């Protein structure tokens, strides 16, 4: 697309149409502008960010009103600014036109009456000249203010000579550069009158910390006292020092430092006072070479001040870094570019210095690949000096015209997240020495990494904060429906099952309806305990709405809640969800672990969340067969049962997980005293008894399973557990019947198919044939239209193959890899039981490659190899004989 006045007019009209809802006089802050633009730009378009808005402002395309103070400036954008930003994005998307070209036409366009003036060369030249001679934008001042803030904070802490951990509270520091000093002592104490005279009558860059350790930078002592009266009142009582510093190349700095005497026991203040007292009367300046990186920061902040008139705060900092050393030519900052699936795969250039090769601005670097991608993934600085011919460590060695040295430094945010990478490169020119990354420069670059990380994270936080705050303003944190009775809540679930919204034929088999009961045991009624109790209730609803998936989904799930008593609640997810039962239970276990951490001192109510799960397809079938009233009554019975015995069930499960089987038996037996008709309770008591492993405990487990099935013949877990018990006793015919009943009820559970397969693999061919005869004789209906393979190990492998084919879309990559490794383990186990040792070795070998740290696979592979060696020795002995 080529630009002309007609095109600009057309896009201006389109921008006015898109902003028809704007009222004259409307003003936007930067975050508000970003939100408005993203909600009004037509699809497809790139997301607007604060960084992009700042860039358009610094280019003179946006012309907001300015307000604010010495260091921080606020911008107020008008409707015309909104329309100009829209035009830029529309032209970039539709016509692939550069911002520079768009800028030239926009500057010549009169927005007031919506027409393009005749544009001459002189007009464009005048506009450009005006931009170049305008005062430096605040972003430049902000970059230097931030750099000086960090440099002075680092300097104060460094004066503890390794003993201070942070900037002391309520202290003041002033710094200035000098060519030479006439002071007799390079380190001396000052009276308050002498310190005040120096600070009032001479030029200093000043920084003062408040009681919360935060540092503020000023260039005027009078203004500092006016803006920080709490600190100013204490200045006469401070201990005052006068210091001279010298960097490795001879640059001198004079420093005035005031430390509050009233807070002398504060560790950092005490450390700095003691360190300076020891060095009092030195006849040499304090050498900055003792503090690697500090000289670089101070020179960048106070000596090498660049003549920059525009750019974002981060862009200015990039130029500052590029000018730190003559040994490198350019610098850029890269950040991650999320892919469509939300994963981080690429780094893109966010800001770059003026000498950065323009043809590389749009290049992407794969995360994990040298140099920048390596730095980002492994969170470490990387230096290459000198480079090699066709150096593979440099992503664009040829395009960068063979740099002779390069470095990548992680940009680290306050929470230690790596949020970007600083990349620098240099070329040795004829007659010059190769670039040397000294310890000082390396430390300085690492310090810049923290400063860059702070800027990038603030930008990201602001964008996400605006998005989150706007969501709070327009809708609740999650849609919560409070029901006055349990029947009302359960009726809502039944209505959802009837409607079947969002449950397609593809998803019906893997969709679930989930409830959760919450029992709270709270012995104290004091204010703090009651507050903790309410936090637990709120946390439960929020967790179900937002945190069942990891990472969380953007849109929260609808939640229903019913209070049955002061300490009993029922929660329900009011839609079917595509999350496996196993994953749901794991997340509820995680919820309880988190709730145990909710304590203040010794106060902490005991929370017992208990998961209740229903397969959507089963509920839908129940609704069709028995009607709405019967379905709601069944849901109510299950829910009240869990509320009554929930704490016992929860403690029983925890005991099972820790192999405390006697305790588990005791808890499940206690639960059954309260709910004697709980098929859920009988099944889990049976599981605990079975795991005790004695002949009598397995017999009792069989009885309890049969009782659970008597109470609920559709309880697939009880049928499968009964089959396991029969298999352990060698009653394979009865086991096959129960396994087939299990799969008839639920053929989508991984563990059901796996347990069936393991039982088959353990059978000998004759046991398998006898079991099949028993199955066909006792339960012919179960085996109609069902063909069985002629060997037990083949039938077992068929079950393992079915497990692998089951849908596991919610698994993480690591979980999918572990499942595949288990698949090969089970196949190897079946071959091993059949005496097919070579095939077993092959399967175990594949599994080991997928999960080299899986001890079960290591043991099985080693055992199979030993059997093969034994077989080989036996064959050799036979041949010799």
Helices and strands as residue ranges (DSSP letters): H 5-18, H 30-40, H 50-58, E 65-68, E 73-76, H 79-95, H 99-107, E 109-110, E 115-116, H 121-133, H 138-158, E 172-178, E 187-190, H 192-201, E 205-209, E 215-218, H 221-227, H 229-232, G 235-237, E 238-246, E 252-260, G 261-263, H 267-278, E 286-287, G 288-290, H 294-298, I 299-303, H 313-322, E 330-338, E 344-352, G 358-360, E 364-366, H 372-378, E 382-385, E 405-412, E 418-426, H 439-474, E 480-483, H 486-499, G 508-510, E 512-521, H 527-546, E 559-565, E 568-573, H 581-596, E 606-615, H 616-626, H 628-657, H 661-674, H 679-692, H 695-711, H 716-728, H 732-745, H 750-761, H 765-778, G 780-783, H 792-805, H 813-833, H 837-850, H 855-880
